[in-house]
């Protein structure tokens, strides 16, 4: 499968024979604008990766919005924007004495961290978790070309920009992004696993078509909720569009957000997991559903096409989402679980750390080349 977590950091140009041979004892600082109380794939990916990094002997420090005053993001108040100064953030990074710096998001903290690193000659890596240009364009009247210009500005000065899938890497490369490296995702197969199915889960008639995630405009939920499907529809999650959608679709069950065992039990009661988003860069919820033994229906876009191979028997991809839902319904719960088991957080974290190490190596290589040119023309 393209972009599977078992393939280590493609293109990690070789200043080192074994990128992970000596990371035990290394200090890594991660700067992120996405953190609790947000519940999304970015936060979950960072948290899980941090736990795996500890197993590798890496000491991780986090700089998150919880350490600053903040204001609600316009049009999306659930997201808080940190208020700080370049000097204060720089002091925080320097105080951690990091060997490596990773900037996870393109928000206020990410921008300040990027600028500080460039000013002080420190190597850094970045990651592209969300289709930022499309996300902003949904809310603000900003030309998408300008937004992709910002994305190039933000990511191209780093030593590695991590993306979750091969198809996204190709897409962003065509838009002018450089140093793109794969950082796949994993799944907790101990928490998310098949369970006995109730006859009427949530008090509803089967089949159960379920989606899980942030209830927001960019998730394209009406594409699912408008479908004429047998049985019942369930939306697990919360967000700024929940009240409006619950009023607009009174026949749909909105459970609110669930965590841990409650979430895992909910997944396992679905007959089909529906992923209507066209803008996610991966889709962690797809893996959670597959691990729960639930076939997936989705559009054939970045994320689903990278996770669900054609003919896997674990899901159906179609530009007609209703057709995908109906095609996924009879598919194999065993095949769904088997596919999820090929995604490992341990391997994904090795990818991540290999990319972080490679970003620093590229910085050193560029410095040596610049010095060599300077001597040549001096």
C-alpha positions as CSV (number, residue, x, y, z in Angstrom):
1,X,0.0,0.0,0.0
2,X,1.4,3.4,-1.0
3,X,2.6,5.4,2.0
4,X,2.2,2.6,4.5
5,X,3.9,3.2,7.8
6,X,6.3,0.4,7.2
7,X,8.2,2.4,4.6
8,X,10.8,4.6,6.3
9,X,11.4,8.2,5.3
10,X,11.7,8.3,1.6
11,X,14.4,10.6,0.3
12,X,16.1,11.1,3.6
13,X,19.3,12.0,1.8
14,X,22.1,10.2,3.4
15,X,24.2,12.2,5.7
16,X,23.7,9.3,8.1
17,X,23.6,5.5,7.4
18,X,21.0,4.8,10.1
19,X,18.8,7.8,11.0
20,X,17.5,6.3,14.2
21,X,20.7,4.6,15.4
22,X,21.5,7.3,18.0
23,X,18.3,9.2,18.8
24,X,18.2,7.8,22.4
25,X,18.9,10.8,24.6
26,X,17.9,13.3,22.0
27,X,15.8,16.3,22.9
28,X,13.0,17.3,20.6
29,X,10.8,20.3,20.9
30,X,7.4,20.3,19.1
31,X,5.6,23.6,18.5
32,X,1.9,23.2,17.8
33,X,-1.1,25.5,17.6
34,X,-3.5,22.5,17.8
35,X,-3.9,21.1,21.3
36,X,-6.4,20.3,23.9
37,X,-9.2,21.0,24.4
38,X,-9.4,20.5,20.6
39,X,-10.3,16.9,19.6
40,X,-8.9,16.2,16.1
41,X,-6.4,14.1,14.2
42,X,-3.6,16.5,14.7
43,X,-3.8,16.4,18.4
44,X,-4.2,12.6,18.5
45,X,-1.3,12.1,16.1
46,X,1.1,14.2,18.2
47,X,0.0,12.6,21.4
48,X,0.5,9.1,20.2
49,X,3.8,9.9,18.4
50,X,5.1,11.4,21.6
51,X,4.4,8.2,23.5
52,X,6.2,6.2,20.9
53,X,9.1,8.7,20.9
54,X,9.5,8.1,24.6
55,X,10.0,4.4,23.9
56,X,12.9,5.4,21.5
57,X,14.5,7.4,24.4
58,X,13.7,10.8,22.9
59,X,12.8,13.5,25.4
60,X,9.9,15.6,24.0
61,X,8.9,19.1,25.1
62,X,5.7,20.7,23.8
63,X,5.0,24.4,23.2
64,X,1.2,24.6,22.9
65,X,-1.5,27.3,23.2
66,X,-2.1,26.2,26.8
67,X,1.0,28.2,27.7
68,X,-0.3,31.5,26.4
69,X,-3.2,33.9,26.5
70,X,-5.5,33.3,23.5
71,X,-8.5,34.6,21.6
72,X,-11.1,32.6,19.7
73,X,-10.5,32.2,16.0
74,X,-12.9,34.2,13.8
75,X,-15.7,32.0,12.4
76,X,-14.5,29.0,14.5
77,X,-14.4,30.0,18.2
78,X,-13.6,26.5,19.4
79,X,-10.1,27.0,18.1
80,X,-8.0,29.4,20.1
81,X,-5.2,31.6,18.6
82,X,-2.2,32.2,20.9
83,X,-1.1,35.7,21.8
84,X,2.6,36.0,22.4
85,X,5.8,37.7,21.1
86,X,8.7,36.4,19.0
87,X,11.0,37.0,21.9
88,X,8.9,35.1,24.5
89,X,8.4,32.1,22.2
90,X,12.1,32.1,21.3
91,X,13.1,32.1,24.9
92,X,10.8,29.1,25.5
93,X,12.4,27.1,22.6
94,X,15.9,28.0,23.7
95,X,15.2,27.0,27.3
96,X,14.4,23.5,26.2
97,X,17.9,23.1,24.5
98,X,16.4,21.0,21.7
99,X,18.6,18.9,19.4
100,X,15.7,18.9,17.0
101,X,12.7,21.3,16.3
102,X,9.5,20.3,14.7
103,X,6.8,22.8,13.8
104,X,3.4,21.0,13.5
105,X,1.1,23.7,12.4
106,X,0.9,26.9,10.3
107,X,-0.8,29.0,13.0
108,X,0.6,31.9,15.1
109,X,2.9,29.7,17.2
110,X,4.1,27.9,14.1
111,X,4.9,31.1,12.2
112,X,6.8,32.6,15.2
113,X,8.8,29.3,15.7
114,X,9.7,29.2,12.0
115,X,10.9,32.7,12.0
116,X,12.9,32.2,15.2
117,X,14.6,29.1,13.8
118,X,15.6,30.8,10.6
119,X,16.9,33.8,12.4
120,X,19.1,31.6,14.7
121,X,20.2,29.2,12.0
122,X,18.4,26.2,13.6
123,X,17.2,23.3,11.5
124,X,13.5,22.4,11.7
125,X,10.9,20.1,10.2
126,X,7.2,20.9,9.6
127,X,4.1,18.8,8.9
128,X,1.1,19.4,6.7
129,X,-1.9,18.0,8.6
130,X,-4.8,20.0,7.2
131,X,-5.6,21.4,3.8
132,X,-4.9,24.9,5.1
133,X,-5.7,26.8,1.9
134,X,-9.0,25.1,1.4
135,X,-9.8,25.3,5.2
136,X,-9.3,29.1,5.3
137,X,-11.0,29.7,1.9
138,X,-14.2,28.0,3.3
139,X,-14.3,30.8,6.0
140,X,-12.7,33.9,4.6
141,X,-12.7,35.6,1.2
142,X,-9.0,35.0,0.4
143,X,-7.9,33.8,-3.0
144,X,-6.7,30.2,-2.7
145,X,-3.6,31.0,-4.8
146,X,-2.5,33.5,-2.1
147,X,-3.0,30.8,0.5
148,X,-0.8,28.3,-1.3
149,X,1.8,31.0,-1.6
150,X,1.7,31.2,2.2
151,X,2.1,27.5,2.4
152,X,5.2,27.5,0.2
153,X,6.6,30.3,2.3
154,X,6.0,28.5,5.5
155,X,7.2,25.0,4.6
156,X,9.9,25.3,2.0
157,X,12.5,26.8,4.3
158,X,12.4,23.8,6.6
159,X,14.4,20.6,6.0
160,X,11.4,18.3,5.7
161,X,7.7,18.9,5.3
162,X,5.9,15.7,6.4
163,X,2.7,14.6,4.7
164,X,0.6,11.5,5.4
165,X,0.3,10.0,2.0
166,X,2.0,9.5,-1.3
167,X,-0.9,11.0,-3.3
168,X,-0.7,14.2,-1.1
169,X,3.0,14.4,-1.6
170,X,2.5,14.3,-5.4
171,X,-0.2,16.9,-5.2
172,X,1.8,19.4,-3.1
173,X,4.9,18.9,-5.1
174,X,2.9,20.0,-8.2
175,X,2.0,23.2,-6.2
176,X,5.7,24.0,-5.5
177,X,6.4,22.5,-2.1
178,X,9.8,20.9,-1.5
179,X,11.5,18.4,0.8
180,X,8.2,16.5,1.1
181,X,8.5,13.3,3.2
182,X,6.0,10.6,4.2
183,X,4.9,10.4,7.8
184,X,2.1,7.9,7.9
185,X,-0.3,7.1,10.8
186,X,-1.0,4.2,13.0
187,X,-3.9,2.8,15.0
188,X,-4.4,1.5,18.5
189,X,-5.7,-1.9,17.7
190,X,-6.1,-2.8,21.4
191,X,-8.6,-0.1,21.9
192,X,-10.3,-0.2,18.6
193,X,-11.4,-3.7,17.8
194,X,-14.5,-5.7,16.7
195,X,-17.1,-6.2,19.4
196,X,-20.4,-8.0,19.6
197,X,-23.0,-6.1,17.7
198,X,-26.3,-5.0,19.4
199,X,-29.6,-5.6,17.6
200,X,-30.6,-2.0,17.9
201,X,-27.6,0.1,18.7
202,X,-28.4,3.7,19.9
203,X,-32.0,2.4,19.8
204,X,-31.9,2.5,16.0
205,X,-32.7,0.1,13.2
206,X,-29.8,-1.4,11.3
207,X,-27.9,-1.0,9.0
208,X,-26.1,1.8,10.9
209,X,-24.2,4.3,8.6
210,X,-21.9,6.2,10.9
211,X,-19.4,9.1,10.6
212,X,-17.1,10.3,13.4
213,X,-15.2,13.6,13.7
214,X,-15.5,17.3,14.0
215,X,-18.9,18.6,12.9
216,X,-17.7,21.5,10.8
217,X,-18.2,22.8,7.3
218,X,-15.0,21.4,5.9
219,X,-16.1,17.8,6.7
220,X,-18.7,17.9,4.0
221,X,-21.3,16.2,6.2
222,X,-24.4,17.1,4.1
223,X,-23.0,14.9,1.3
224,X,-23.6,12.0,3.7
225,X,-26.7,13.3,5.5
226,X,-28.6,14.0,2.3
227,X,-28.2,10.4,1.0
228,X,-31.2,8.1,0.7
229,X,-30.0,5.0,2.6
230,X,-31.6,2.1,4.4
231,X,-31.5,1.9,8.2
232,X,-30.1,4.8,10.3
233,X,-27.5,7.5,10.2
234,X,-25.3,8.4,13.2
235,X,-22.9,11.3,13.7
236,X,-20.4,11.0,16.5
237,X,-18.6,14.3,17.4
238,X,-19.1,17.9,18.0
239,X,-18.3,21.2,16.4
240,X,-19.6,24.6,15.2
241,X,-22.0,23.1,12.7
242,X,-23.7,20.6,15.0
243,X,-26.6,22.7,16.1
244,X,-27.5,23.7,12.5
245,X,-27.1,20.2,11.1
246,X,-29.1,18.6,13.9
247,X,-32.0,21.0,13.2
248,X,-31.7,20.5,9.4
249,X,-31.6,16.7,9.7
250,X,-34.0,15.6,12.5
251,X,-33.9,12.0,11.4
252,X,-30.1,11.7,12.1
253,X,-28.8,10.8,15.5
254,X,-26.1,13.2,16.8
255,X,-24.4,11.6,19.8
256,X,-22.0,14.4,20.7
257,X,-18.3,13.7,21.2
258,X,-17.1,10.4,22.6
259,X,-13.7,9.3,24.0
260,X,-11.8,6.2,24.7
261,X,-13.9,3.1,25.4
262,X,-17.1,4.9,24.7
263,X,-15.8,5.9,21.2
264,X,-14.5,2.4,20.5
265,X,-17.8,0.8,21.4
266,X,-19.7,3.3,19.2
267,X,-17.5,2.5,16.2
268,X,-18.0,-1.2,16.6
269,X,-21.8,-0.9,16.3
270,X,-21.6,0.6,12.8
271,X,-22.3,-1.4,9.7
272,X,-20.6,1.1,7.4
273,X,-18.3,4.0,8.3
274,X,-18.9,6.9,5.9
275,X,-16.1,9.4,5.3
276,X,-17.6,12.3,3.3
277,X,-14.6,14.7,3.5
278,X,-12.8,15.7,0.4
279,X,-10.2,17.8,2.1
280,X,-8.6,15.7,4.9
281,X,-5.0,14.9,4.3
282,X,-5.3,11.4,5.8
283,X,-8.3,10.4,7.9
284,X,-7.4,8.9,11.2
285,X,-11.1,8.0,11.8
286,X,-10.9,5.6,8.7
287,X,-8.2,3.6,10.6
288,X,-10.3,3.6,13.8
289,X,-13.3,2.3,11.9
290,X,-11.3,-0.4,10.1
291,X,-9.7,-1.6,13.3
292,X,-13.2,-1.9,14.7
293,X,-14.1,-4.2,11.9
294,X,-16.2,-1.7,10.0
295,X,-16.0,-1.3,6.2
296,X,-15.5,2.2,4.9
297,X,-17.4,4.2,2.2
298,X,-15.7,7.3,0.9
299,X,-14.9,9.4,-2.1
300,X,-11.8,8.4,-4.1
301,X,-9.6,11.3,-2.8
302,X,-6.4,11.7,-1.0
303,X,-6.5,9.8,2.3
304,X,-9.1,7.1,1.4
305,X,-7.3,6.1,-1.8
306,X,-4.0,5.7,0.1
307,X,-5.6,3.7,3.0
308,X,-8.0,1.4,1.1
309,X,-6.5,-0.5,-1.8
310,X,-8.8,-1.5,-4.6
311,X,-10.1,-5.0,-4.1
312,X,-9.2,-5.1,-0.4
313,X,-12.8,-6.0,0.5
314,X,-12.5,-3.5,3.4
315,X,-14.4,-0.6,1.8
316,X,-15.7,1.1,-1.3
317,X,-14.6,4.3,-3.0
318,X,-16.9,6.0,-5.5
319,X,-17.7,9.6,-6.7
320,X,-21.3,8.5,-6.0
321,X,-21.1,8.3,-2.2
322,X,-24.5,6.5,-2.0
323,X,-23.1,3.8,-4.3
324,X,-20.0,3.6,-2.1
325,X,-22.2,3.2,1.0
326,X,-24.3,0.4,-0.4
327,X,-21.2,-1.4,-1.9
328,X,-19.4,-1.3,1.5
329,X,-22.4,-2.7,3.4
330,X,-21.8,-6.4,2.5
331,X,-18.0,-6.2,2.7
332,X,-15.9,-8.1,5.2
333,X,-15.5,-7.0,8.7
334,X,-12.5,-9.4,8.9
335,X,-10.9,-7.7,5.9
336,X,-11.4,-4.3,7.5
337,X,-9.6,-5.4,10.7
338,X,-6.8,-7.1,8.8
339,X,-6.1,-3.9,6.8
340,X,-6.0,-1.8,10.0
341,X,-3.4,-4.1,11.4
342,X,-1.0,-3.2,8.7
343,X,-0.7,0.4,10.2
344,X,1.6,0.6,13.1
345,X,2.3,3.7,15.3
346,X,5.8,2.3,16.1
347,X,6.7,2.3,12.4
348,X,5.0,5.7,11.8
349,X,7.0,7.2,14.6
350,X,10.2,5.8,13.2
351,X,9.3,7.6,9.9
352,X,8.6,10.8,11.8
353,X,12.0,10.7,13.7
354,X,13.9,9.8,10.5
355,X,12.4,12.8,8.9
356,X,13.3,15.1,11.8
357,X,16.9,13.8,11.8
358,X,17.1,14.2,8.0
359,X,16.0,17.8,8.2
360,X,18.9,18.6,10.4
361,X,21.3,16.8,8.1
362,X,20.0,18.8,5.1
363,X,20.7,22.0,7.0
364,X,24.3,20.9,7.7
365,X,24.8,19.9,4.1
366,X,23.5,23.2,2.9
367,X,25.8,25.1,5.3
368,X,28.8,23.0,4.0
369,X,27.9,23.8,0.4
370,X,27.6,27.5,1.2
371,X,31.0,27.5,2.9
372,X,32.6,25.6,0.0
373,X,31.2,28.2,-2.5
374,X,32.4,31.0,-0.3
375,X,35.9,29.6,-0.3
376,X,35.8,29.1,-4.0
377,X,35.0,32.7,-4.7
378,X,37.0,34.3,-2.0
